[in-house]
Amino acid sequence: MIIPNPPALAFGHVRSDTNDGIARRLSLFTRSPSLRMLFNGLDRDDFVQGVTKMTRDYLLLTVVDVDEDKPLAVDRAADLAIALDARVELFACRYDEHIAGTRFFDSPQQSAAREKLVADTKAALEERAAPLRERGIDVATHACWERPEHEAVARRAAANGANMILRDCHYHNVISRAIFSHEDWQLVRTAPCPLLLVKKQDGYHTSPRFWAAVDPMHSHEKPASLDGEILALGKQLTSKMGATLDVIHTYDPASALAAAAAPAVIPAPLPLDKITEEMRDTHASHLQELADSYGVEKDRVHNLSGSARTILPGIAIEKRIDVLMMGAVARSGFDKLVIGSTAEKILDHLPCDVMIVKPAELYQQLSEAAAKGGKMRVA
């Protein structure tokens, strides 16, 4: 029995040659809701066969701006490919309205110019692929004429069964940091697999520092399974990369205090310390239970009081984080994926790479939408 390689569900390469070794190394995977759904009903041999196939086909789809001298995403893809024993595809999408032609007018000269632009882009990708191949990495290249870029990337990822998309955030000299462009935000919404947005100008630490931002209270309409998806991926990546994984949750006592004060008709002293303490303990208990279920050490679990938009950028600087993992959800009442106003206020201010993870069910919807070639919308 051959199990398909669904985007975002295969998290790495298994080096053990024995079935028992594979099963032991993959015991963590069964904690992920998406993987439990995938392997439900399979016997042990089918499970091992399917996981082995999936992990040997790990693909890093790397979006390249060929006009950049040294795209950081290419270097990041190389490091990840070696750690995960993964394949890399360097992908570039080009469009120029001056040679695009129209439905009613398209000259042979314009057509030739488009073909030359794509060919030149392919050659530029091949030039960037050469150093990776010298390091023993399996690298393919693909250039296309298409717009908008985020939909082209999503279609390519869905067609190839990519396991992760990597893309640079462009550095803004005036404000001295990498900021999110319109295409970055659109790709956050449409990517049908985990998305790594590369912001960190220098490389990772020898032992990379991953931090996972979770919400064990499942507020803001986030499904309970999302934290599991984030931590399952985080544990797998860090184990392969010799990295560390910390888990962080922020809570704002102001919301609890406001709720406690709302029913009061006559102002009365509120037990502020008690309310704050109870909220801290409740959140800490849920967070520790979540972390324990994924084998995260207690001293790497952080339950912090305050606004996420203030705490996360500060922690990223203080702890010199390499990658911050965050979740994205589809909110009811919207026809597009959104990641929340808080996250949108945080992401531009983070100095580290950012990995966006979505629920497995949402990845399936986005993959189907991308494969159909339509607008990237979710129900």
N, C-alpha and C positions, 0 to 999 in steps of 0.2 A: 504494500500500500504506500503510495506517495502522498505526502502531505504538502499542500501548497505553501509558498513562502509569503505570508501576508505582510504588508508593510508594517513596520514598527513592532512586530511581535517577536522577531528573532534578535536576540541581544548578544551576539558575539560568536566566537569560533571555539569549538571544543577540541583540545589537542589530544585528549586521551584516545587511545586506539581500542579500548575495550568498552563493551556495553556497560559493565558495572561502573567503570570510571566516568562514563558519560552520565549515567543516571545519578551518580553521587554529585557531580559538578552541577547538575541541573536541578537539584532538589529545591533550590531557591525559586526556580521559575514557577513551580506549582502554586506559589503564593500569589502570583499575579492573576487577577480575574480574567484577563484576556487570554492567557495561556491555559487556564483551566477550561475555558470555553473551547479553545482550539483542540485540546487533547481529550476532551470528555468522551468516554466510550471506547478509547483505544486500548488495546492490550500493550504490555510492556515493550515487546519487540517493535510494534508500530510506533510507539512513542519515541524510542531511541532512534529508529530509522528517520523519522520525521525531523527530530531535533538536529540530528547530525547533518541532514541535507540543508536545513535552514541556516545553521551556524556556519557552514562552509560557503554560503552564498551571501554573506553580509556585504552590502554595497553602500558606500558613502558617495552620495551625489553632491558634487561640489560646484557651486555656482561661481563662475569666474568672470570678473571684469577685465577683459584683455587689455584695456587701456591703462590699468594699474600696473606699475612696475613690479611690485612684489605683493601680490594678493595674499593676505594672511591666511585665508581659508585653505589655500593649497598646502601651506606648511602644516596647518592644523590637521588636514586630512591625511597627510603623510604620517604624522605621529600616531594618529588614531589607527590608521591602516596597519602599521607595524604592531601596535599593541593588540589589536583585535584580529589580526591576520585577515584583513578585509580587502575587498577590491575597491577601487576608486574610479569614478567617472567625472572628468572635468567637463562642465557643461556651460555653454554660453549662448545667449539669445540676442540676436541683433535685429535692429529695425531703424530705418532712416526714411522719414516721410518724403524726402526729396526724390527718392528713387522707388517709392512704394508703388506708384501707379494707382490707377483707379479701376473700378469695374468697367468703365466705358473708355478708358484710355490707358494703354500700357505699351510702351515702345520696346523694340528689341534691345535698345541701348539700356533702358532701365532694367530689363530682365537680366542682361549681362552684368550690369553693375551690382545687382543683388547677389547673383551667383558668385561674383568676385569677392564681395564683402564676406559672404559666408565661408568661402574657401580660405580667405586670409585669416578669418577668425579661427577656423579649424587648424591652420598652420600655427597660429599663436598658441593654441591649446596644446598642440603637439610639442612645441618648444618648452612649455611649462611642465609637460608630462615627463620629459626626458630625465631630469634629475631624480624623479620618483622611481622611474623604472630602473635607474642605476642602483637604487637602494633595494631592489628586488620586489617592488610593489607592482601588482597587476593594475595597470591604468588604461582606461579607454577614454576617448574624447568624443564630444558631440557638439556640433554647432548647428543652429537653425535660424531661420528668418521667421520671427513671430513676435506678437505682442498681445496683451501685456506680459511682461516677464514672469510675474508671479504665477499666472495661469499656465504658461509654458513649462515652468519648473514643476508645478504640481502634476501636469500631464506626464512629463518625463519620469517623475518619481513613481507615479502609479503604473506606468507602462513597464518600467524596469524592476518593480518591486523593491525600490530603494528602502534601506533601513534607517537612514539618516540623511538629512539635507544640511549642508554647510554653506554659509554665505557671510561675506564681510559686511560689517557696518562701516560706513565711510567716516574717516577721521576729519573733524572740522577744526581747522587751525585756529580760528578766532576764539572758540570756546575751549579749545585744547582737550577735546574728548571725541570719541566715536559716537555718532548719533544715528538714530533710526530714520531712514528715508521712507517715503511713501511705499516703495516696493517692499521694504523690510516689514512694515506693518501688514501689508496685504499678504505676504508670504506667511507671516505668523497665523493669519486666519485660514489660509488655503492649504498649507503643507499637509500632505496625507501620511506623514511619518514624523518622528521627532526632528526638531529643527535646532541646529546649533548656530547662533548668530555670533560671529567672531568679532570681539571688541578689544580684547587684550592685546596691546601692542607688542609686548614681549612674550616669550614662550612660557609654558607651564613650569611649575616647580618640578624638581626631580621626582618627588612624590606629589603628583597633582592634587590640588585641594578642591574637592567637589562639595558643594552645599546644596541641600534640597529644601526648598521652601514648601511647607505642607500646611494643610488646614484640617486637623483632626476633628474639628467641630462641624465641618461640612457647611460652613456658611457661604453666602454669596452664590447659592444654587450649585455648588460644586458637588458632583457625585462622590460617594464614599470610595469608589474604586479608583479615583484619580490619584489619590495619595499612594495607593499600592502600585500603580503604573510608574509613578515617579521613582519610588524607592526600589522597585524591582530593577528598573533600568539603571538607576544609580549604583546599586550594589554590583550589578554585572559589569558595568564599565569600570568601576574602581577596582574590582578584583582583577580584571585583566590588565589594567594600567599600573598596578601597584600604587594606587591613589588612596586617599582618605575620603570618607563620606561623613559629613555632619548634617544633622537635620535641624531646621529652625522653624519656629512658629511664633508669630506675633499676635498679641491680642490687645485690644484697646479698652481699658476699664471705663472710659468715658461713656461707652454705649450702655454698659450695665448700670452705671450710676444714673444715667438719664432714664432708663426703664424703671428703676426703683423709685425715682422721684415723680414720674408721670402720674400715678394714681392719687398722689397726695393732693387733697383739696386745701387743707390748711398746712402751710409750711411747717415742717417738723425736722428736728435734727436726724440726719440719716447716719447709720453706722457705716461710714465710708470705708474705714479700714477693714471691717468685716466683709463688706461686699467685694472689695478689691482682693482680699485674701482668698475668699471662696472662689472667685473667678480664676485667680492664678492657679489654685490647687486643682480645680476642675480641668482647666486646659492642660496643665502639666500632666495630670493622670492620663488623659486621653492621648497626649503626645507620646508619653513614655510607653504606653501599651502598643501604639502604632510602631514606634521605633524597635521595641523588643521583638515584634513579630517579624522584623526584617534583619534582626541580628545587629543592630546599630548599638555601639558601646554607649553606656550611660553618660560618660563624660563628653560625648559628641552630640548630645541632645540639648537644644537650647530653646527655652520657653521665655520669651521676652515681652515685657509690657511696653506698649507704645504703638505708634503708627508705623506700619510697614514701609510707607514711603520715606520715612526718616531713618528707620533702623537698618533696613537692608543695604542701602548704599554705604552707610557708615560701617557696618560689619564687613562688607566686601573690601573696603579700604583697610580697616584695622587688621583683619585676618588674612589679607592678601589672597583672597579667593581666586581660583582659576576659573571655575565654572559654577554658576548659580542655576539650579534647575527649578523651573516654575511650571505650573499647570495652566492650561487654557480650556475654557468650556464654551458650549453653545448655550446662550441664554434664551429662555422662552420669550416670545414676543419680538425677536429679531430674526431676520432671514440670513444674517451673516454671523460668522463666528466672532465673538468679541472676547477679550481677555480681561476686561474690567478696567474701570477708570483708575483704580489704585495702581494696577500693574503698569498702565500706560504712563503714569506719572513717575514710576520707579525706573523703568527700563533705560531711558535716556541717561540716567544719572549713575548707572552701574559701570564701574571701570573694568569689570570682568566679562568673560564670555557668558552668554545666556542660552540655556537649553530649554526650549518650550516643548512640553509633553501634553498630550491630549488623551481623553479616554479612548479605549479600543473601538467602541461603537462609533465614535465620531470619525476616527481614522477610516473606518469602513465606508461611511457616508461620503467623506471627501475623496477617497480613492475612486468610488463609483462615479461621482460627479466629474472628476478629472478625466476618467476613462471615456466618458460620454462626450467630452469636449465642450461641455456647457459651462455656464457661469458657476463659480465655486460658491454654491449656496447650500446651506444645511437647514433641515426642518426645525 
